[in-house]
Amino acid sequence: MNQYETVFILTPVLSEEQIKEAVKKYEDFLKKNGAEIVHQENWGMRKMAYPIQKKSSGFYNLIEFKNDGGLIAKLEVTFKRDERILRFLTVKLDKHAVTYNEKKRRLKKEAKQEAKEA
């Protein structure tokens, strides 16, 4: 089973509730099609390098998941059909990227733990 990471940008005109609904839709889509979600992260609103559909910012979201690979084409078609999605990118992670992501999450968790204790 391969590990993938998908980042998608939602249009900035959505409310907080609509953003959560859109992210939940894609998490459910992945689970329904046999993917195991490893990590999900909301990066918040960010300014883009160039305007897309006359918008210069968007809500960034990351989902890391495991699947056999046949799901990627279906996921990308679903992204293309959703008018809330400005851009998306799905990449297959090699063993070094998987290790790096796990280490990064562990360090972030430890930093939060130290901040609580201080």
Summary of the structure (lengths in Angstrom):
residues: 118
radius of gyration: 15.4
end to end distance: 40.4
largest distance: 47.1
contacts: 310
relative contact order: 0.24
helix: 43%
strand: 41%
